[in-house]
Amino acid sequence: MSRLASLVHAWLVIDFFGEARRTGGAGSTLTTTVFTQSFLALVFATLLYPETAPVPFAAANLCLSSLLLGLGALSDTESRSRTLADQVLLGTAPIGRTGVQIARAAYGAFYICLLTIGMALPPAVLLAFLQKNAWLVPGYLLAACACSGLAAGILGVTLRWSRRLLGAMRTALLLGTLKALTLGFGMVLFALALPKLRFDADALPIGRLGAELLPPYHCARLLADPVGESWRWLPLLALGVALLLLGALAGEGENTRSERIGRGGLLHRLDLALAPSGPRLGLTAFIATMIWRSPGFRARVLPLFGMPAAMAFLALQGGDERGRQIFLGIVLQFPAIYLPFLIAFLPRADQPDTAWVFDSAPRVPLAMIRGATWRALITHVLVPVHALGLMLLLASGQPVVSALSAAAFALGVGALIAQPMLERLHEMPFTRSSDEEAGADLGGLMAFALALAVVGAAFAALPWSFARAGLAATVLASAWRRVRRSA
């Protein structure tokens, strides 16, 4: 037991105090996260109190805590390095496989319960006031821990099987994609479901069948009637046992097949058009390839696009055509708004000490590095994102000329403003050790985001379609000429 306790203690110290110990601090890195999520849960519960009935009140708040914990689990961009470190530690430790599984279960239960209780306390107290029953506080906390544990278990089993079948790199891509989908669909479902909480489960966007598939709904019904709804423990326990069996079957291994990405295609041809030959083409190809291949970069960047996708979906559901066009014009500027974050993530490498490759090569001017990064961001970030946005606009029934104009204008604006933003890039991308802090100054991001939102709204507010098309063509052609001239 002392060995297992030491192992659990080591994992918890890494989670709670790892960053502080690396930087010389003494506090816990999760304190801010717990307080922030607890405040968000308090605000959400206060908005529903006291008009919402007890069952939908509890179900909605349990869904929020499970969603926040799931997003936290999907935000672990260092899971790859942690997995490798655990393999070394456990492979040389005098602990059997059964002991390791027990230690993981104890560590996971403590970690999840600690985070969940911080988020669940505000709605638990409000629910107890709503029902005039103090025993609902511990009952709600237990239900919240159960829901969060099941959510974490589903994600953990999915990622473990993904590592075994697909490998670490594709799992990182899956992790980022899942976070983007969770953010997008979570926002959409909450926005559509909140007005329906006054009615029964049949009025929800997912219907009664969808509600019955969610553990928070079962726990909310159990809290309302512990005796009459006691049968609902059976599907929850069955799901927990199934997750334990699937996790044990997946094991700790991972697929080590080489993951090759061939060159060619439309994006590579676009690189050739922007930088025909020479060192500029080589740097552009390297950065563009790493943007798509780097697991850490993909895991950080992909979730950023979940929120604008959800906002665009909600905008398309509105009835006011004029207001919908203006809102879509703002949403299409989000890829450009996110560019400072992308640039801040660029220097970080997935493996430490990779800068020696360029240190041992002929010196490359910083201006050439920034130019190559500019072209790579255009061809492998802005162009694919706006092409996907254009297809979604066309699929939603938007007029062809209007959709083409909006996507082309947003792409041109993003390409033009990306160049001055790269003044903050002071080193070769994908060469800094992953344990170093990013040094980008994002202090003016809010003013920058507001300015771009105004630009997008002003473009969409133009009353004539031919004026929007002409302005979009002018901006896009200007961006093309500037990029070509820089090469």
C-alpha positions as CSV (number, residue, x, y, z in Angstrom):
1,M,0.0,0.0,0.0
2,S,2.9,2.4,0.7
3,R,4.1,1.9,-2.9
4,L,0.7,2.6,-4.3
5,A,0.3,5.7,-2.1
6,S,3.7,7.0,-3.2
7,L,2.7,6.5,-6.9
8,V,-0.7,8.3,-6.4
9,H,1.1,11.1,-4.4
10,A,3.6,11.6,-7.2
11,W,0.9,11.9,-9.9
12,L,-1.1,14.4,-7.7
13,V,1.9,16.5,-7.0
14,I,2.7,16.7,-10.8
15,D,-0.9,17.8,-11.5
16,F,-1.4,20.3,-8.7
17,F,2.2,21.7,-8.2
18,G,4.2,20.6,-11.3
19,E,4.1,24.0,-13.0
20,A,4.7,25.9,-9.8
21,R,7.8,23.8,-8.9
22,R,9.2,24.3,-12.4
23,T,8.9,28.0,-12.1
24,G,9.9,28.2,-8.4
25,G,6.4,29.0,-7.1
26,A,4.6,27.6,-4.1
27,G,0.9,27.6,-5.1
28,S,-1.2,25.1,-7.0
29,T,-1.7,25.7,-10.7
30,L,-5.3,24.3,-10.4
31,T,-6.5,26.9,-7.9
32,T,-7.4,29.5,-10.5
33,T,-9.1,26.8,-12.7
34,V,-11.3,25.6,-9.8
35,F,-12.3,29.0,-8.7
36,T,-13.1,30.1,-12.3
37,Q,-15.2,27.1,-13.0
38,S,-17.0,27.4,-9.6
39,F,-17.8,31.0,-10.3
40,L,-19.2,30.0,-13.8
41,A,-21.3,27.3,-12.2
42,L,-22.6,29.8,-9.7
43,V,-23.6,32.3,-12.4
44,F,-25.3,29.5,-14.5
45,A,-27.2,28.2,-11.5
46,T,-28.3,31.7,-10.4
47,L,-29.7,32.3,-13.9
48,L,-31.9,29.2,-13.6
49,Y,-32.9,29.8,-9.9
50,P,-35.8,29.8,-8.8
51,E,-38.1,29.6,-11.9
52,T,-36.7,26.2,-13.1
53,A,-38.2,23.0,-11.7
54,P,-35.9,20.8,-9.6
55,V,-35.3,18.1,-12.2
56,P,-34.3,20.3,-15.1
57,F,-32.4,22.6,-12.7
58,A,-30.3,19.6,-11.5
59,A,-29.9,18.1,-15.0
60,A,-28.7,21.3,-16.6
61,N,-26.2,22.0,-13.9
62,L,-24.9,18.4,-13.9
63,C,-24.5,18.7,-17.6
64,L,-22.4,21.9,-17.2
65,S,-20.1,20.4,-14.6
66,S,-19.6,17.3,-16.8
67,L,-18.9,19.4,-19.8
68,L,-16.4,21.6,-18.0
69,L,-14.5,18.6,-16.7
70,G,-14.5,16.9,-20.1
71,L,-13.1,20.1,-21.7
72,G,-10.4,20.1,-19.0
73,A,-9.5,16.5,-19.8
74,L,-9.3,17.2,-23.5
75,S,-7.1,20.2,-22.8
76,D,-4.2,18.1,-21.6
77,T,-1.7,18.9,-24.3
78,E,1.1,17.2,-22.4
79,S,-0.5,13.8,-22.2
80,R,2.0,12.3,-24.7
81,S,5.0,13.3,-22.5
82,R,3.2,12.1,-19.4
83,T,2.4,8.8,-21.0
84,L,6.1,8.2,-21.9
85,A,7.2,9.3,-18.4
86,D,4.8,6.9,-16.8
87,Q,6.1,4.0,-19.0
88,V,9.6,4.6,-17.8
89,L,8.5,5.0,-14.2
90,L,6.1,2.0,-14.1
91,G,8.4,-0.2,-16.2
92,T,11.1,0.0,-13.6
93,A,9.0,0.2,-10.5
94,P,8.4,-3.0,-8.3
95,I,4.6,-2.8,-8.8
96,G,2.4,-5.3,-10.6
97,R,-0.2,-4.5,-13.3
98,T,-3.0,-4.9,-10.7
99,G,-1.4,-2.5,-8.4
100,V,-0.9,0.1,-11.2
101,Q,-4.6,-0.2,-12.1
102,I,-5.6,0.3,-8.4
103,A,-3.3,3.3,-8.2
104,R,-4.8,4.8,-11.4
105,A,-8.3,4.3,-10.1
106,A,-7.5,6.0,-6.8
107,Y,-5.7,8.9,-8.4
108,G,-8.5,9.4,-11.0
109,A,-11.2,9.3,-8.4
110,F,-9.5,11.8,-6.1
111,Y,-8.6,14.2,-9.0
112,I,-12.1,14.1,-10.5
113,C,-14.0,14.4,-7.2
114,L,-11.8,17.4,-6.1
115,L,-12.4,19.3,-9.3
116,T,-16.1,18.4,-9.5
117,I,-17.0,19.4,-5.9
118,G,-15.6,22.9,-6.5
119,M,-18.0,23.3,-9.4
120,A,-20.9,21.5,-7.9
121,L,-21.1,23.3,-4.5
122,P,-23.0,26.5,-5.8
123,P,-25.8,24.6,-7.6
124,A,-26.0,22.1,-4.8
125,V,-26.7,24.8,-2.2
126,L,-29.2,26.5,-4.5
127,L,-31.0,23.2,-5.2
128,A,-31.3,22.6,-1.4
129,F,-32.8,26.1,-1.0
130,L,-35.2,25.4,-3.9
131,Q,-36.4,22.2,-2.3
132,K,-36.0,23.2,1.3
133,N,-34.0,20.0,1.9
134,A,-30.5,20.2,3.2
135,W,-29.8,16.5,2.4
136,L,-29.8,17.4,-1.3
137,V,-26.4,19.1,-0.9
138,P,-24.4,15.8,-0.3
139,G,-26.7,14.0,-2.7
140,Y,-26.1,16.5,-5.5
141,L,-22.3,16.4,-4.9
142,L,-22.4,12.6,-5.1
143,A,-24.4,12.8,-8.3
144,A,-22.0,15.4,-9.8
145,C,-19.0,13.2,-9.0
146,A,-20.7,10.2,-10.6
147,C,-21.6,12.2,-13.8
148,S,-18.1,13.7,-14.1
149,G,-16.5,10.3,-13.5
150,L,-18.5,8.7,-16.3
151,A,-17.7,11.6,-18.6
152,A,-14.0,11.3,-17.8
153,G,-14.2,7.5,-18.2
154,I,-15.8,7.8,-21.7
155,L,-13.1,10.2,-22.8
156,G,-10.3,8.2,-21.2
157,V,-11.4,4.9,-22.8
158,T,-11.8,6.6,-26.2
159,L,-8.3,8.1,-26.1
160,R,-6.7,4.9,-24.8
161,W,-8.2,2.9,-27.7
162,S,-7.3,5.6,-30.1
163,R,-3.6,5.4,-29.0
164,R,-3.7,1.7,-29.4
165,L,-5.3,1.7,-32.9
166,L,-4.2,5.0,-34.4
167,G,-1.0,6.0,-32.7
168,A,-0.1,9.1,-30.6
169,M,-0.1,11.7,-33.4
170,R,-3.6,10.8,-34.7
171,T,-4.8,10.6,-31.2
172,A,-3.6,14.2,-30.6
173,L,-5.6,15.2,-33.7
174,L,-8.6,13.4,-32.4
175,L,-8.2,15.1,-29.0
176,G,-8.3,18.6,-30.5
177,T,-11.2,17.7,-32.8
178,L,-13.2,16.3,-29.9
179,K,-12.6,19.5,-27.9
180,A,-13.7,21.6,-30.8
181,L,-16.9,19.5,-31.2
182,T,-17.5,19.6,-27.5
183,L,-17.2,23.3,-27.4
184,G,-19.4,23.8,-30.5
185,F,-22.1,21.3,-29.8
186,G,-22.1,22.1,-26.1
187,M,-22.7,25.8,-26.7
188,V,-25.4,25.0,-29.3
189,L,-27.3,22.5,-27.1
190,F,-27.2,24.8,-24.1
191,A,-28.4,27.8,-26.1
192,L,-31.3,25.7,-27.6
193,A,-32.2,23.8,-24.5
194,L,-32.3,26.6,-21.9
195,P,-35.6,28.1,-23.1
196,K,-37.2,24.6,-23.1
197,L,-36.4,23.8,-19.4
198,R,-39.9,25.0,-18.4
199,F,-41.4,22.0,-20.2
200,D,-40.7,18.3,-20.0
201,A,-37.9,16.3,-21.7
202,D,-39.9,15.9,-24.9
203,A,-39.5,19.6,-25.6
204,L,-35.7,19.4,-25.5
205,P,-33.7,19.6,-28.9
206,I,-32.5,16.1,-28.3
207,G,-35.9,14.8,-27.2
208,R,-36.7,12.4,-24.3
209,L,-34.6,9.6,-25.9
210,G,-31.5,11.9,-26.0
211,A,-32.1,12.9,-22.4
212,E,-32.4,9.3,-21.3
213,L,-29.0,8.6,-22.8
214,L,-27.4,11.3,-20.6
215,P,-26.2,10.3,-17.0
216,P,-27.1,13.8,-15.7
217,Y,-30.8,13.2,-16.5
218,H,-30.8,9.9,-14.6
219,C,-29.1,11.5,-11.6
220,A,-31.5,14.4,-11.6
221,R,-34.5,12.1,-11.5
222,L,-32.8,10.1,-8.7
223,L,-32.4,13.3,-6.6
224,A,-36.0,14.2,-7.1
225,D,-37.3,10.7,-6.1
226,P,-34.6,8.4,-4.7
227,V,-37.0,5.5,-4.0
228,G,-39.3,5.6,-7.0
229,E,-36.5,6.1,-9.5
230,S,-34.0,3.8,-7.9
231,W,-33.9,1.6,-11.0
232,R,-31.9,4.3,-12.7
233,W,-28.8,3.2,-10.8
234,L,-28.7,0.1,-13.0
235,P,-27.8,1.8,-16.3
236,L,-25.3,4.1,-14.5
237,L,-23.6,1.1,-12.9
238,A,-23.7,-0.9,-16.2
239,L,-22.0,2.0,-18.0
240,G,-19.3,2.3,-15.3
241,V,-18.5,-1.5,-15.5
242,A,-18.4,-1.4,-19.3
243,L,-15.9,1.5,-19.2
244,L,-13.7,-0.4,-16.7
245,L,-13.7,-3.5,-18.9
246,L,-13.0,-1.5,-22.1
247,G,-10.2,0.4,-20.4
248,A,-8.6,-2.8,-19.1
249,L,-8.8,-4.4,-22.6
250,A,-7.2,-1.3,-24.2
251,G,-4.1,-1.5,-21.9
252,E,-1.3,1.0,-21.9
253,G,0.2,0.2,-25.3
254,E,0.0,2.4,-28.4
255,N,0.3,1.9,-32.1
256,T,3.9,2.7,-33.3
257,R,3.3,2.6,-37.0
258,S,4.9,5.4,-39.0
259,E,2.5,8.1,-39.9
260,R,3.4,9.4,-43.3
261,I,1.9,12.5,-44.9
262,G,2.6,12.7,-48.6
263,R,3.4,16.0,-50.4
264,G,1.3,17.4,-53.2
265,G,-2.2,18.5,-53.5
266,L,-3.8,21.9,-53.9
267,L,-2.3,23.4,-50.7
268,H,1.3,22.4,-51.8
269,R,0.6,23.9,-55.2
270,L,-0.5,27.1,-53.5
271,D,2.8,27.1,-51.6
272,L,4.6,26.8,-55.0
273,A,2.6,29.7,-56.4
274,L,3.4,32.0,-53.4
275,A,7.1,30.9,-53.1
276,P,8.3,29.3,-56.3
277,S,11.7,28.0,-55.3
278,G,14.8,28.5,-53.1
279,P,15.1,28.8,-49.3
280,R,11.7,30.5,-49.0
281,L,9.9,27.5,-50.5
282,G,11.9,25.1,-48.2
283,L,11.0,27.1,-45.1
284,T,7.4,27.5,-46.1
285,A,7.1,23.8,-46.8
286,F,8.7,22.9,-43.4
287,I,6.4,25.2,-41.4
288,A,3.3,24.3,-43.4
289,T,4.0,20.5,-42.9
290,M,4.6,21.0,-39.2
291,I,1.4,23.0,-38.8
292,W,-0.5,19.9,-39.9
293,R,1.8,17.2,-38.4
294,S,2.6,18.6,-34.9
295,P,0.3,16.9,-32.4
296,G,0.7,19.7,-29.8
297,F,-0.1,22.5,-32.2
298,R,-3.1,20.7,-33.6
299,A,-4.4,19.9,-30.1
300,R,-4.2,23.6,-29.2
301,V,-5.5,25.2,-32.4
302,L,-8.4,23.0,-33.4
303,P,-10.5,23.7,-30.3
304,L,-10.3,27.5,-31.1
305,F,-12.7,26.9,-34.1
306,G,-15.4,25.1,-32.2
307,M,-16.9,28.3,-30.8
308,P,-17.3,30.2,-34.1
309,A,-18.7,27.1,-35.7
310,A,-21.4,27.0,-33.0
311,M,-22.1,30.7,-33.3
312,A,-22.5,30.4,-37.1
313,F,-24.9,27.6,-36.6
314,L,-27.0,29.6,-34.2
315,A,-26.9,32.6,-36.5
316,L,-28.3,30.6,-39.3
317,Q,-31.2,29.6,-37.1
318,G,-32.4,33.2,-36.7
319,G,-35.3,34.7,-38.6
320,D,-34.0,38.2,-39.3
321,E,-32.1,37.9,-42.6
322,R,-30.3,41.3,-42.2
323,G,-29.2,40.5,-38.6
324,R,-28.1,37.0,-39.7
325,Q,-25.9,38.4,-42.4
326,I,-24.2,40.9,-40.1
327,F,-23.6,38.2,-37.4
328,L,-22.1,35.8,-40.0
329,G,-19.8,38.6,-41.2
330,I,-18.5,38.9,-37.6
331,V,-18.2,35.2,-37.2
332,L,-16.1,34.9,-40.4
333,Q,-13.5,37.2,-38.8
334,F,-12.8,34.8,-35.9
335,P,-10.0,32.9,-37.8
336,A,-8.2,36.3,-38.1
337,I,-9.0,37.1,-34.5
338,Y,-7.4,33.8,-33.4
339,L,-4.2,34.5,-35.3
340,P,-2.3,35.9,-32.3
341,F,-2.9,32.7,-30.4
342,L,-1.7,30.6,-33.3
343,I,1.4,32.7,-33.6
344,A,2.0,32.3,-29.9
345,F,1.8,28.5,-30.2
346,L,4.0,28.2,-33.2
347,P,7.5,28.3,-31.6
348,R,6.8,25.3,-29.3
349,A,8.1,21.9,-30.4
350,D,6.7,18.5,-29.4
351,Q,10.2,17.2,-28.5
352,P,12.8,19.1,-26.5
353,D,16.1,20.4,-27.9
354,T,15.0,20.4,-31.6
355,A,16.5,23.8,-32.4
356,W,19.9,22.2,-33.1
357,V,18.7,21.3,-36.6
358,F,18.6,25.0,-37.6
359,D,21.5,26.0,-35.3
360,S,23.8,23.7,-37.3
361,A,22.5,24.9,-40.7
362,P,23.4,28.2,-42.5
363,R,21.9,31.2,-40.7
364,V,18.4,32.1,-41.9
365,P,17.4,35.8,-41.6
366,L,14.4,36.4,-39.3
367,A,12.6,38.3,-42.1
368,M,12.7,35.2,-44.2
369,I,11.4,33.1,-41.3
370,R,8.5,35.5,-40.8
371,G,7.7,35.5,-44.5
372,A,7.6,31.7,-44.7
373,T,5.4,31.6,-41.6
374,W,3.1,34.1,-43.2
375,R,2.7,32.0,-46.3
376,A,2.3,28.8,-44.3
377,L,-0.5,30.3,-42.2
378,I,-2.3,31.5,-45.3
379,T,-2.1,28.2,-47.2
380,H,-2.5,25.7,-44.4
381,V,-4.8,27.6,-41.9
382,L,-6.7,30.5,-43.4
383,V,-7.5,28.9,-46.8
384,P,-8.8,25.5,-45.4
385,V,-10.8,27.2,-42.7
386,H,-12.5,29.7,-45.0
387,A,-13.0,27.0,-47.6
388,L,-14.8,24.9,-45.0
389,G,-16.8,28.0,-44.0
390,L,-17.8,28.7,-47.6
391,M,-19.1,25.1,-48.0
392,L,-21.1,25.4,-44.8
393,L,-22.6,28.7,-46.0
394,L,-23.6,27.2,-49.3
395,A,-25.0,24.1,-47.7
396,S,-27.1,26.3,-45.4
397,G,-28.8,27.9,-48.4
398,Q,-26.9,31.2,-48.5
399,P,-26.8,32.9,-52.0
400,V,-23.7,31.9,-53.9
401,V,-22.5,35.4,-54.6
402,S,-23.1,36.5,-51.0
403,A,-21.3,33.5,-49.6
404,L,-18.3,33.8,-51.9
405,S,-18.0,37.5,-51.2
406,A,-18.1,37.0,-47.4
407,A,-15.6,34.2,-47.4
408,A,-13.2,35.9,-49.8
409,F,-13.3,39.2,-47.8
410,A,-12.6,37.4,-44.6
411,L,-9.7,35.4,-46.2
412,G,-8.2,38.6,-47.6
413,V,-8.4,40.5,-44.3
414,G,-6.9,37.6,-42.4
415,A,-4.0,37.3,-44.9
416,L,-3.3,41.1,-44.8
417,I,-3.3,41.4,-41.0
418,A,-1.2,38.2,-40.5
419,Q,2.0,39.9,-41.7
420,P,2.2,42.7,-39.1
421,M,1.3,40.2,-36.4
422,L,4.3,38.1,-37.2
423,E,6.5,40.9,-35.8
424,R,6.0,39.1,-32.5
425,L,7.6,35.9,-33.8
426,H,11.3,36.0,-32.9
427,E,12.5,32.4,-33.6
428,M,12.0,29.5,-35.9
429,P,8.7,27.8,-35.4
430,F,8.6,24.3,-33.8
431,T,12.0,24.6,-32.2
432,R,11.4,25.8,-28.7
433,S,11.3,23.2,-25.9
434,S,7.7,22.5,-24.9
435,D,8.4,23.2,-21.2
436,E,9.2,26.9,-21.9
437,E,6.6,29.6,-21.7
438,A,5.3,31.3,-24.8
439,G,6.3,35.0,-24.7
440,A,3.8,36.6,-27.0
441,D,2.2,39.8,-25.8
442,L,-1.6,39.5,-26.1
443,G,-2.5,42.6,-24.2
444,G,-4.2,44.3,-27.1
445,L,-6.1,41.3,-28.2
446,M,-9.5,42.6,-27.1
447,A,-9.2,45.9,-29.0
448,F,-8.0,44.0,-32.0
449,A,-10.9,41.5,-31.9
450,L,-13.4,44.4,-31.6
451,A,-11.9,46.2,-34.5
452,L,-12.1,43.1,-36.7
453,A,-15.7,42.4,-35.6
454,V,-16.6,46.0,-36.6
455,V,-14.9,45.4,-40.0
456,G,-16.8,42.2,-40.6
457,A,-20.1,43.8,-39.5
458,A,-19.6,46.8,-41.7
459,F,-18.8,44.6,-44.8
460,A,-22.0,42.5,-44.2
461,A,-24.1,45.7,-43.7
462,L,-23.3,47.0,-47.2
463,P,-26.7,47.1,-49.0
464,W,-25.6,46.1,-52.5
465,S,-24.3,42.6,-53.3
466,F,-22.1,43.9,-56.2
467,A,-20.4,46.3,-53.7
468,R,-19.6,43.5,-51.3
469,A,-18.3,41.4,-54.2
470,G,-16.1,44.2,-55.6
471,L,-14.7,45.0,-52.1
472,A,-14.0,41.3,-51.4
473,A,-12.2,40.9,-54.8
474,T,-10.1,44.1,-54.1
475,V,-9.0,42.9,-50.7
476,L,-8.2,39.4,-51.8
477,A,-6.2,40.6,-54.8
478,S,-4.3,43.0,-52.6
479,A,-3.4,40.2,-50.3
480,W,-2.2,38.0,-53.2
481,R,0.0,40.8,-54.6
482,R,1.6,41.5,-51.3
483,V,2.4,37.9,-50.6
484,R,3.8,37.4,-54.1
485,R,5.9,40.5,-53.8
486,S,7.4,39.4,-50.5
487,A,8.6,36.2,-52.1
